[in-house]
Amino acid sequence: MKDRYYAGFMTQRPAFFTEFSKGLSRIRRRFLVVLTDLFALMYLWTLASYCVNDFFYHVRNFTSLPWWVMLIVAVEVAAFWEAFGVSIGMRLLGLRLRPIEEHRLGQHVVRYILWHISPLFLFRLLWKSDAVPWHESVSGLKTVRASEIAMTPRPWYTRSWSVAAVLIMLLSLGAAMLITKVDFYALSTGAPKMMPLWRGLVSPNWALLGEGVRLLIVTVFMALMATIFAVIIAVPLSFFAARNLMHGVVGQAVYIIVRTIADIMRSLNVIIWAIVFIVWVRAGAFSGMLALFVQATANLIKLYSERLESIDPGPPEAIRATGGNRLQVVIFGVIPQIVNPYLSFTLYQWDINVRMSTIIGLVGGGGIGQLLFQYMRIWDYRSAGMMLLLITIIVWAIDYMSSRLRARLN
């Protein structure tokens, strides 16, 4: 009896977890729709408030009402939007409203009213994934995938998501111009002030050619060493940052950790890393190289891992089917597909490092960039022009060489 009960429980267990997973997926999709709509509406409102306050009242404020009032209104508008039209969240997640029977205006009103209390009954979906939420079953308007609805002419209000998208773009552009204080008049009338700078740049101080070349060599080798060290670290870590190669609970945990660390490293600008390492190991070429190394490692992990995720699964599956172990799958099924892209990404990163190495001189990261900014601070434009000429030549040469090599590899 006990064994029969246990066998029955184990038979029903997969079905229960399948229903639970499907119900959880439906709940997650519905909450994502609401969160997306709330974010879009709050974003629209705050940008509109900023534009009105700045343009008419010359006050930089993102709120026109207390934030909690704006949130309540946004929730109500989201409910109305999802009941009477196609919201941005519904559009992005591919959902539409389909009447179960005849389409009436009263159905939308009932759905809007019951939408506010329907989350209390969503837990039913956890054990019965095909259950219809209360506000949908009562109103007769069911949320379905867009592919399940025939492509027929729809009323104008079902395209409300496109109106909202246009408003978001226009308000973003207007707010950006106000925040950055775009002044085309100053841009056009201030051009004569640049004449001393341009005269200095086109007549460089050739007496600094030797010093500039010496520092240029330092800059190039800073970028080279940073790229080499970055490749050594990024190549093995890229396999742990590829979702298709990390299986199981442990594999997914390692994938999330590596990706998160790489994202954090990449989110900080190379100048920030240069400041960190200047405090750590003093100003100079070494601190600049370390800053470039950290940034390059994070970038290459992302590029390498995304290439790994797009490999052809056929060769690895064939090797696995013939009894090959994980190491053999990687060596014979994965590596042949990624050698050329990895080399191309490496050359591209070296090109980036050469250009960035001139920027980190602003904070004392060494190389020719440091001397360039010193001359710019004392308004010695002829000497700065010599440094800029050398930087332009080396950047062009490395860009040309790396592009030709990448073309041969692809």
N, C-alpha and C positions, 0 to 999 in steps of 0.2 A: 504494500500500500504506500509506504513511504517512498520507495523507489519509483513507483508510478507517478506520484505527485511531483517528485523532483524532475522526472523526465518531462512531464507536462509543463512544468514551469520553464524549463530550459527551451522547450519548443515554442512557448509563447513569448519568451524574452526578446528574441530578435524582432518579432513583429511589434512589440511594445516600443522598443527603442527606435524602430523605423518610424512609427507614428509620431513619437516624441520629437525626433529630428525634423520631420516634415513640418510639424506644428510650430516648432521653434523657428524654422526658416521663414514661415509665413508671418509670424509675429515680428521677427527681425525686419522683414521687408516692409511691413506696414509702419513700424516705428521709423525706419529710414526715410520713408516718404514724408512723414510728419516733420522729422528733424530737418530734412532738406528744405521743405517749404518754410518752416520757421526761420531757418538761417537766411533764405532768400528774402523773406519779407522784412526781417530785422535789418538786413543789409541795405535793402531799398530805403527803409525808413530813416536809418541813421545817415545814409548818404544824402537823402533829400533834406533832412534837417540841417546837416552841415552846410549844404549849398545855400539854403534859404538864410540861415543865420549869418553866414559869411558874406553873402552878396548884398543882403538888404540891411542887416544890423551890424556888420563888421565884427561879429563875435564868433570865435572858433569853438563851436559847441556841437557835438554829435547828437544831442537829444533835444527834442522839442517838448517832451512830456517826461515825467518820472519814468525810469526804466521799467518798473513793474507794470505801469499802465501800458507802455508800449508792448510789453511781452503779452499781456492779456489780450490786447487788440490784435496782435499778430496771431495768437492762437485762434481767435474767432475768425479772422480772415482766412487762415489756413483751412479751418473746418468748412467755411463757406466755399472756398476755392475748390476743395476736393469733392464737394457735394454737387456743385453746379458746373464744373468745367474740368479741364485737364491741367493740373498744377505742374510746376517744374519737377517736383519729386516724382509724380506719377509718370511724367515723360521720361525722366532719366532711368527709372526702374522698369519702364515698359508696361505700365498698368493703365487700364481704362475702366470706365463704368459701363456695365451692360445691364439693361433692364431684364428682370426675370420674366415679366409678362409685358403688359402694355406700358409705354413710356408716358408718364404724366409729371407735371410740375410738382404736384403734391408729394411724389416720391422723393424728390430732391430736398424738399422742406423737411420731411420726416427724417431723412438720412442726416441732414445737418443738425437737427435737434438731438437725435439719439447718438450722434458721433461723440458727444461730450461724456457720456457714461458708458460707451461701449468698451473702453479698456478694462472695465471691471469684469467683463465676460470673455475677454480674449484667452484666458487661461484654459478654456474648453478646447482650444486648438492643440494643446499639448498632448492630449490623449486621443483626440479625434481630428486628424489633420484635414478631413474634408468638411468639417463643420463650417457653417457660415456665421460670421459675427452678427451680433444682435441687430446693430443698426442697418446691416445689409439685408438680413432676412425679413425684418419688419417693413423696411422701405421698398424692398424688391429691386434694389440697385446693387448689383454684385460687382466687386472688384476682380477683374480678370486680366490676363496678359493681353497685350495689344494684338498679338498674333492670332488670338482666338476670335477677333472681331473682323468682319468683312470690311474691306477697304471701300467704303461708300462715302458720299459727300456728308460732312458733319456740320452741325451748326457752328456759327462763329465763335461761341463761347468755349468750344472744345479746343480752340487754338489760343486760349488765354496764356498758356505757358510761353508762347513765342512773343507775345506782347510784354510779358514780364522780363523775358531775356533781353529784349531790346531796351527796356527801361533800365535794367541793370547795367548794360554796356554804356548807355548815354550818361547815366548818373555817375558811373565810375570815371568816365572821361572828364565830366564836369568837375567832380570832386578832386580828381588828380590835378587838374589845372589850377584849382583854387589852393590846394595844399602846397603844391610846388611853386606857386606864385609865378606862373608863366607870364612873361612880360616881353612881347614882341617889339614894343617900342624901344625898350632898353637894349634889346638885341640888335636893332638896326642902328640906333644912334650912338651906341658905344663902340662901334667898329674902329673909329680913328684911334681910340686908346690903345689898340693892339699893334699899331704900326711899329713902335720901338721893339716890341717882342719879335715881330716878323722880320724886321731888319737884322736883328741879332741872330735869328735862326738861319737866315739865308747867307750870312757871312760869318761862319764859325771860326773859332779861335784855333788855327791849325797848330799852334805851339803845344796844345794839349793832346795831340794825336797819340803820342807814345803812352802817356798816362791813361788815356781812354782805352787804347787797345789792351793794356795790361789788365785794367779792371773789367774789360769786356770778356777776356779769357776767364777771369774769376767767375763772372756771371754765368758763362756757358757751362763751366764745370760744376757750379752750384746746381744748375738744372740737371746736368747729367747724373751727378751722384744722387740727387733726390729721386730721379726716375729709376735708377738701378735699385736703390734700396726699396722703393715703393713696389717695384715688380716682384722682388724677392718675397715681400710680405703679402702682396695682393693676390698672387697666383694661387697659393694653397688656400687662402681664406675665401677666394671666390667659389671654390667647390662647396664650402660650408654655407655660402650665401645664395646658392641656387636651390630654388624650391623643388625642382624636379629631381634633385639628387638627395635631398634630405627627407627620409621617410621615417615614420613612427613618431612617437611622442618625444624621444630624445633628439631625433633629427630635427623636428620642427622647433624644439626649444633652442637648439644650437643655431638654426637658421635665423630665428627672431633676434637672438643676442647679437650675432655678427652683423646683421642688417641694421639693427638699432645703433650699435657702436659706430658703424660706418656713416650712418645718417647724421649722427651727432658730430662726428669729425668733419663731415662735409658742410654742415650748416654754419660752422664758424669760418669767417673769411680768413684768407691766408695772412692778412695784415695782423689779425688778432693772434694767430699762431706765432707770427714773428715777434710780437710784443711779449708773448708768454716765454718764448725761448731766449729772448734778449735778457729778460729777468733771470732766466735759469742759467744760461751759459755765457752771458755778456753779449754785447753787440758785435757784429761781424759776419763774415761769410758763413760760419758754422751755424749760427742761429738762423740765418736766412735759409740755408739748405735744409735744416730740420723742419722749418715751417712749410717749405715746398714739399718735403717728404710726407708729412702728415696729410696735407691736402691731396697730393697725388695718390696716396694709398687709398684714401676714401673714394676718390673718383674712379680709380681702376677697379676696386672691388665691385662697384656698381656696374661699370661697363663689362667687366669680365663675367660676372654672375648673370647679367641679362643675356649675354651671348650664350652662356651655358643653358639657360632656360629655353632658348629657341633652337637647340640642336635637333637634328632628325632623330627621333626615338627608335628608328628601325635598326641601325647597327648595334646599339646597346642591347636591345631586346633579342636580337639574333645571337649575340655572344652569350647572353644570359640563358637562352634556351638550349644552347649546346653544352651547358654545364660550367661556364666561366664564372669565376668569383667576382667580387666587387672591384678588386684591383685590376683584373683583366678587362672588365667592362670599361673602366676609366681609361686604361692605357690604349686599348685597341678600338673602342667604340666612341669615346668622347674626345680624347686629345687630338686625333687626326682632323676633327671638325673645327677645332678652335685655334689651331696654331697660327694660321694666317690672320684671323681677326684679332687675336691677342697681340701679335706683332704690330698690326695697324693701330690698335688702340694705344700701344706703348709709344710709338712714334708721335702720335697725336698729343699724348700727355707730355712728352718731352718738349714739343713745340709750345704747349701751354706754359710749361715751367720756365722756359726761356723768357717768355713775355712777362710772366708774373714776377720773375726774379728782379726785373727792373722796378716793379712797383713796391716791393717790400723794402727797397732802399729808403723809402719815405720815413720809415720808423727805425732805421739803423740796421737793416738786414744785410748790409755789405753789398759788394759788387758795384757796377757802374751806376746803378740807380741811386745809390747813396750820394755819390758825387754830383749827379744831375740835380737832385733836390737841394743840395747845398748851394749850387750856383743860382738856382731859381730863387732861393730865399734872399740872396744878396743882389738880385736883379742883374746878374752878369749873364745877359742873354747870349752873347757870343760864345762863351764857354759852354753854356747849356746847349747851344745849337750844335757844338762839336759832339757832345755826348749823345744828343738825339740822333744825329747823323749816323753814328756808329751803331746805336741800338736799332735804327731802321734797317741798316744794311744786314746786320746779323739775323734779325728776325725774318727779313725777307729771304735770306739765303737758307735758313733752317726750314722755313715754311715750304720753300720750293723743293728742297731736298726730301723732306718728309712726305710731301704730296706725291712726288715721283716714286718713292719707295712704297707708299701705300697703294699706288696704282699698280705696281708690279705684283704686290701681294694679293690683291683682290682679283 
